[in-house]
Amino acid sequence: MSEGFAEKPSPEALDENTFKELLESKQYRALRGRLSNSEPTHVADLLASIPADEAVIAFRLLPKSLAISVFDYMDGAFQNQLLEAFSDQAARSFLEAMPPDDRTELLDEVPAKVARRLLQILSPDQRRVTMQLLGYEEDTAGREMTPLFVDLHGDMTVAQALERIRRLAINRETVYVCYVMDRRRHLIGTVSLRELVVADPDASVTNIMRPDPVFVSTHTDREEVARELREHNLLAIPVVDAEDRLVGIITYDDVVDIVEQEATEDIYRFGAVPGTERGYFASRILSVVRRRGVWLLLLIVVNTITGSIIAGQERLLGEILILAAFIPLLIGTGGNVGAQSATVVIRGLATGEVKPRRALAVVLREAGIGAILGVVLGAVALGWAYMLGGNLKVAIVVCTTLVAISVMATLVGGALPFIFRLFKVDPALVSAPFITTIMDIFGVALYFGIAHMILVV
């Protein structure tokens, strides 16, 4: 990904009114100069404030390096419109100036017809690189990596290595860390620019490199890549193919994007709100309704089980009507406690703090926490239920059920993410509504089961 820029525009940034005046009066030279001194995020905001056809004209005034940065901040619809408005030559020049990983992401998001046109106009070398990246599975290191890195051979001298860095630096993602390979392109070590600068020019690169570097494969999940890069405090992490050949790197700024995207996906999934490639708030309303409606209809169908259980207890409720007053309290507590356990376990799995091999210990720990919470909440509920209904046995039923529900909720919420992961399903799909629905069913069944044991003689 392209390097980050400051979000706040400079004091001399072009204001919106002046921008529109210069554009309407066709003072393009002055407008180009003012835009060139503005931050990319500010330019993107200015372009978004005018009609699309005018924005296309203004975008063409930008210097290429600034245009690429601004393009990255525009929404997908405007990006597509810009590319369609470009001539083949202009589009080719623009695309080939983009980092390969950014270009691949763009081609993956635009309509298939536009993507085919853009691939055809790329030079053979750039088309090969792009097709290579597009060939890897989505959300893997292969799709996120860039092939623009500095590669060195182990038999080079330090002087030769520095000369190669000077020659390649102009179009490489980073030069601060270089990757040392053997003649078969197998990764054998890394060396920093600082280490090369202070070393003896006649020394061999092999003698100053750091052997056995951390790396990921092209099929490694991008969340795992982000975790590895963060844990080892790296500026970039190398990516190797199935034959252990170095094919690319993923830099720290790529990982920032990955973490943000994955966190957004997990939040949407945990709320049972499916996201889209375009982003939730950029999606059409009917599309959002359809995606959310499927989940909600499924949950309604499952919740009919809860209704059936309650309907089957008509006789008991008729004799002790006060029991009905505590149903919302019990099932609500079960859903909330279960969602809390699921949240901490899912987050722990995502950050690497929780390892799958510790599943039993984590689940038992959550169950212990649930038992303590249940005793505390049950004691409060015991007094409140007795004050409300004046029936000690009913109060004991409510208290006992609350303890049992708390333990069961933490067991379910803690175990389900591990079960999902075991079957290679994203644990974030253990959504809060899903947990709540399960606990509604179990909670009501537990409640009336305990009520029958204590109240029915």
C-alpha positions in Angstrom: 0.0 0.0 0.0 1.1 3.6 -0.5 2.7 5.4 2.4 0.4 7.2 4.9 -0.2 10.9 4.8 -1.2 13.4 7.5 -5.0 13.7 7.8 -5.0 17.4 8.6 -4.5 19.8 5.6 -1.8 22.3 5.7 -2.5 26.0 6.7 -2.3 27.0 3.0 -4.6 24.2 1.8 -7.1 25.1 -0.9 -10.5 25.9 0.6 -13.7 24.5 -1.1 -15.0 27.8 -2.4 -11.7 28.8 -4.0 -11.5 25.3 -5.5 -14.9 25.6 -7.1 -14.2 29.2 -8.4 -10.9 28.2 -10.0 -12.6 25.1 -11.6 -15.6 27.0 -12.9 -13.4 29.8 -14.4 -11.1 27.2 -16.0 -8.0 28.6 -14.3 -6.5 25.1 -14.5 -2.8 26.1 -14.1 -3.5 28.0 -10.9 -5.8 25.2 -9.7 -3.1 22.6 -10.4 -0.6 24.6 -8.4 -2.9 24.9 -5.4 -3.9 21.3 -5.5 -0.3 20.2 -5.7 0.3 21.8 -2.3 -2.6 20.1 -0.6 -2.7 16.8 1.3 -4.2 13.8 -0.5 -7.1 13.4 2.0 -8.0 17.1 1.6 -8.0 16.8 -2.2 -10.2 13.7 -2.0 -12.7 15.7 0.1 -12.7 18.5 -2.5 -13.3 16.1 -5.4 -16.2 14.5 -3.4 -17.8 17.9 -3.0 -18.4 18.5 -6.7 -20.3 16.6 -9.5 -18.5 13.5 -10.8 -17.9 14.9 -14.3 -16.2 18.0 -12.9 -14.3 15.9 -10.4 -12.8 13.9 -13.3 -11.5 17.1 -14.9 -10.0 18.2 -11.6 -8.4 14.8 -11.0 -6.6 14.9 -14.3 -4.8 18.1 -13.2 -3.1 16.4 -10.3 0.6 15.3 -10.6 0.8 11.5 -11.0 2.3 10.9 -7.5 -0.4 12.9 -5.8 -3.1 11.4 -8.0 -2.2 7.9 -7.0 -2.4 8.9 -3.3 -5.7 10.7 -3.8 -7.2 7.8 -5.8 -6.6 5.5 -2.8 -8.9 7.7 -0.6 -11.8 7.9 -3.1 -14.8 5.5 -2.9 -15.1 2.6 -5.3 -17.8 4.2 -7.5 -15.7 7.2 -8.2 -12.6 5.1 -8.8 -14.5 3.1 -11.4 -15.8 6.3 -13.0 -12.4 7.8 -13.3 -10.9 4.7 -14.9 -13.7 4.5 -17.4 -13.1 8.2 -18.3 -9.4 7.7 -18.9 -8.0 6.9 -22.3 -6.2 3.6 -22.6 -2.8 5.4 -22.5 -3.7 7.5 -19.5 -5.1 4.5 -17.7 -2.1 2.4 -18.4 0.3 5.1 -17.2 -1.8 5.6 -14.0 -2.1 1.9 -13.2 1.5 1.1 -13.8 2.6 3.8 -11.4 0.5 2.2 -8.6 2.1 -0.3 -6.2 1.2 -3.8 -7.5 -0.7 -4.8 -4.4 -2.9 -1.6 -4.6 -3.5 -2.3 -8.3 -4.5 -5.8 -7.6 -6.9 -4.8 -5.0 -8.4 -2.2 -7.4 -8.9 -4.7 -10.2 -10.5 -7.1 -7.7 -13.1 -4.5 -6.8 -14.1 -3.0 -10.2 -16.7 -4.7 -12.5 -15.3 -7.6 -14.5 -15.7 -5.8 -17.8 -13.6 -2.9 -16.5 -11.0 -5.2 -15.0 -10.6 -7.1 -18.3 -10.0 -3.8 -20.2 -7.5 -2.6 -17.6 -5.5 -5.9 -17.7 -5.4 -5.8 -21.5 -3.8 -2.3 -21.6 -1.0 -3.1 -19.0 2.5 -3.9 -20.3 3.3 -7.6 -20.4 5.6 -7.4 -17.3 3.0 -5.5 -15.2 0.2 -7.8 -16.5 2.2 -10.8 -15.4 2.8 -9.4 -11.9 -0.9 -8.5 -11.5 -2.1 -11.8 -12.8 0.2 -13.6 -10.4 -1.2 -11.6 -7.4 -4.8 -12.2 -8.7 -4.1 -15.9 -8.8 -3.8 -16.3 -5.1 -6.9 -16.8 -2.8 -8.6 -13.8 -1.4 -7.4 -12.7 2.1 -4.1 -14.5 1.8 -0.6 -13.2 1.9 -0.3 -13.8 -1.8 -3.0 -11.3 -2.5 -1.7 -8.7 -0.1 2.0 -8.8 -0.9 4.0 -6.6 -3.3 6.8 -8.0 -5.5 8.7 -4.6 -5.2 11.4 -5.4 -2.7 15.2 -5.3 -2.7 16.7 -8.7 -3.2 20.4 -9.4 -2.7 22.5 -12.5 -3.4 24.6 -14.0 -0.6 27.8 -13.9 -2.6 27.6 -10.1 -3.2 30.0 -7.7 -1.4 28.6 -4.9 0.7 29.7 -2.4 -2.0 27.8 -4.4 -4.7 24.7 -4.6 -2.5 24.7 -0.8 -1.9 25.0 -0.2 -5.6 22.1 -2.5 -6.3 20.0 -0.7 -3.6 20.7 2.7 -5.3 19.7 1.3 -8.6 16.4 -0.3 -7.4 15.4 2.2 -4.7 13.4 4.5 -6.9 10.5 2.0 -7.4 10.8 -0.3 -4.4 8.3 -0.4 -1.5 11.0 -0.2 1.1 14.8 -0.3 1.1 15.4 -0.3 4.9 15.4 -4.1 5.0 16.8 -6.2 2.1 16.3 -9.9 1.5 19.2 -12.2 0.9 18.7 -15.2 -1.4 20.7 -18.1 -2.9 20.9 -18.7 -6.6 17.6 -20.6 -6.5 15.8 -17.6 -4.9 15.4 -19.3 -1.6 15.3 -16.9 1.3 18.4 -17.3 3.5 18.6 -14.1 5.5 17.9 -10.4 5.9 20.1 -7.4 6.2 19.2 -3.8 7.1 20.4 -0.8 5.2 22.0 0.5 8.4 24.1 -2.7 8.7 25.2 -2.4 5.0 26.2 1.3 5.4 28.4 0.7 8.5 30.0 -2.6 7.2 33.3 -3.0 5.4 32.6 -2.5 1.6 34.6 -5.6 0.8 32.7 -7.8 3.3 30.4 -10.5 2.0 26.6 -10.0 2.5 26.4 -13.5 3.9 28.7 -12.6 6.7 26.6 -9.7 8.0 23.1 -10.9 7.2 20.7 -12.3 9.9 20.0 -15.9 9.0 16.7 -17.8 9.5 14.4 -14.9 9.0 10.7 -14.9 9.9 8.5 -15.4 6.8 5.0 -16.5 5.7 3.8 -18.4 2.7 1.6 -17.1 -0.1 -1.4 -19.1 1.3 -1.0 -17.8 4.9 -4.2 -16.0 6.1 -3.7 -12.3 6.2 -4.7 -12.1 9.9 -1.9 -14.5 10.7 0.5 -12.3 8.6 -0.5 -9.2 10.7 0.0 -11.1 13.9 3.5 -12.4 12.8 4.6 -8.9 11.7 3.4 -7.3 15.0 4.8 -10.0 17.3 8.3 -9.8 15.7 8.2 -6.0 15.4 9.1 -6.0 11.7 8.9 -3.2 9.1 8.1 -5.9 6.5 7.7 -9.6 6.4 8.8 -11.8 3.4 6.4 -14.1 1.5 7.6 -17.4 0.0 5.8 -19.7 -2.4 5.2 -23.5 -2.2 8.9 -24.1 -3.2 10.2 -21.7 -0.6 11.2 -19.1 -3.2 10.9 -15.4 -2.2 8.1 -13.8 -4.2 7.1 -10.7 -2.3 6.9 -8.8 1.0 4.1 -7.3 3.1 4.9 -4.0 4.8 3.7 -2.5 8.1 1.3 -0.1 6.3 -0.3 -3.0 4.5 -0.9 -4.6 7.9 -2.6 -1.4 9.2 -5.1 -1.8 6.4 -5.5 -5.5 7.1 -6.1 -5.1 10.8 -8.7 -2.4 10.1 -10.5 -4.5 7.5 -10.5 -7.6 9.6 -11.7 -5.8 12.7 -14.6 -4.2 10.7 -15.5 -7.6 9.3 -15.5 -9.2 12.8 -17.6 -6.4 14.3 -20.2 -6.8 11.5 -20.2 -10.6 11.8 -20.5 -10.5 15.6 -23.5 -8.3 15.2 -25.0 -10.6 12.5 -24.7 -7.7 10.1 -22.9 -9.0 6.9 -20.6 -6.4 5.3 -20.0 -6.0 1.6 -16.9 -5.3 -0.5 -18.1 -1.7 -1.0 -18.5 -1.1 2.7 -21.7 -1.2 4.7 -22.6 2.5 4.4 -21.9 2.6 0.7 -24.2 -0.3 0.0 -27.7 0.0 -1.4 -30.5 -0.1 1.2 -32.3 -3.0 -0.4 -29.0 -5.0 -0.4 -28.5 -4.3 3.3 -32.1 -5.2 4.1 -31.7 -8.5 2.2 -28.5 -9.4 3.9 -29.6 -8.5 7.4 -33.1 -9.9 6.8 -31.8 -13.4 6.1 -30.1 -13.6 9.5 -33.1 -12.1 11.3 -35.6 -14.5 9.7 -33.4 -17.4 10.6 -33.3 -16.3 14.2 -37.1 -15.8 14.3 -37.5 -19.4 13.1 -35.1 -20.7 15.8 -36.9 -18.6 18.4 -40.1 -20.4 17.7 -38.6 -23.2 19.8 -38.5 -20.8 22.8 -42.2 -20.0 22.2 -43.1 -23.6 22.0 -41.4 -24.4 25.3 -43.3 -21.5 27.0 -46.6 -22.6 25.4 -46.1 -26.1 26.7 -46.0 -24.7 30.3 -49.5 -23.3 30.2 -50.7 -25.3 33.1 -47.8 -24.4 35.4 -48.0 -20.7 34.4 -51.7 -20.8 35.1 -51.1 -22.0 38.6 -48.1 -19.8 39.4 -48.4 -16.8 37.1 -45.5 -14.9 38.7 -43.1 -17.3 37.0 -43.8 -15.4 33.7 -42.5 -12.2 35.1 -38.9 -13.5 35.4 -38.5 -15.0 31.9 -37.1 -11.8 30.3 -34.7 -11.4 33.2 -33.3 -14.9 32.8 -33.0 -15.2 29.1 -31.6 -11.6 28.8 -28.9 -12.4 31.4 -28.0 -15.6 29.6 -27.6 -13.8 26.2 -25.5 -11.0 27.7 -23.2 -13.3 29.7 -22.7 -15.6 26.7 -22.0 -12.7 24.4 -19.4 -11.4 26.8 -17.6 -14.8 26.9 -17.7 -15.1 23.1 -16.4 -11.6 22.6 -13.3 -12.1 24.8 -12.5 -15.5 23.3 -12.9 -14.3 19.7 -10.7 -11.3 20.3 -8.1 -13.5 22.0 -8.0 -15.9 19.0 -7.7 -12.9 16.6 -4.8 -11.4 18.5 -3.1 -14.7 19.2 -3.4 -14.2 23.0 -5.5 -17.3 23.1 -4.1 -20.5 21.5 -6.5 -23.2 20.2 -4.5 -25.8 22.2 -5.6 -24.0 25.4 -9.3 -24.3 24.5 -10.2 -26.5 27.5 -8.5 -24.3 30.0 -10.0 -21.2 28.5 -13.6 -22.6 28.5 -13.2 -23.9 32.1 -11.9 -20.5 33.2 -15.0 -18.8 31.6 -17.3 -21.4 33.3 -15.7 -20.5 36.6 -16.2 -16.8 36.0 -19.8 -17.7 35.0 -20.4 -19.5 38.3 -19.1 -16.6 40.4 -21.2 -14.2 38.3 -24.2 -16.5 38.7 -23.9 -16.6 42.5 -23.6 -12.9 42.8 -26.5 -12.2 40.4 -28.5 -15.0 41.9 -28.3 -13.6 45.4 -29.6 -10.3 44.1 -32.3 -12.0 42.1 -33.3 -14.1 45.2 -34.1 -11.0 47.3 -35.8 -9.1 44.4 -37.9 -12.1 43.3 -39.1 -12.7 46.9 -40.0 -9.0 47.3 -41.9 -9.0 44.0 -43.8 -12.2 44.4 -43.7 -13.0 48.1 -43.1 -16.7 47.3 -39.8 -18.1 48.6 -39.9 -21.2 46.4 -40.3 -19.1 43.3 -37.4 -16.9 44.4 -35.2 -20.0 44.8 -36.2 -21.2 41.3 -35.2 -17.8 39.9 -31.9 -17.8 41.8 -31.0 -21.4 40.9 -31.8 -20.9 37.3 -29.7 -17.7 37.1 -26.7 -19.5 38.4 -27.2 -22.4 36.0 -27.8 -20.1 33.0 -24.7 -18.0 33.8 -22.5 -21.2 33.9 -24.1 -22.6 30.7 -23.8 -19.2 28.9 -20.1 -18.9 29.6 -19.6 -22.5 28.5 -21.5 -21.9 25.2 -19.9 -18.5 24.5 -16.4 -19.7 25.4 -16.6 -23.0 23.5 -18.3 -22.1 20.2 -15.5 -19.9 18.8 -13.1 -22.9 19.3 -15.6 -25.3 17.7 -16.0 -22.9 14.7 -12.3 -22.6 14.3 -11.9 -26.4 14.5 -14.2 -26.7 11.4 -12.3 -23.8 9.7 -15.1 -21.3 10.1 -14.4 -17.7 11.1 -15.1 -17.6 14.9 -16.5 -14.1 14.5 -19.6 -15.8 13.0 -20.5 -16.7 16.6 -22.6 -13.6 16.6 -24.3 -11.9 19.6 -27.8 -12.6 18.2 -26.7 -16.3 17.6 -25.6 -16.7 21.3 -28.7 -14.9 22.5 -31.0 -17.2 20.6 -29.3 -20.3 21.9 -29.5 -19.1 25.5 -33.1 -18.1 25.0 -33.9 -21.8 24.2 -31.7 -23.3 26.9 -32.6 -20.7 29.5 -36.3 -21.2 29.2 -35.9 -25.0 29.2 -33.7 -24.8 32.3 -36.1 -22.4 34.1 -39.2 -24.6 33.7 -37.2 -27.7 34.4 -36.0 -26.3 37.7 -39.5 -24.9 38.4 -41.0 -28.4 38.0 -38.5 -29.9 40.4 -39.0 -27.3 43.1 -42.6 -26.2 42.7 -44.5 -29.2 41.4 -45.2 -31.7 44.2 
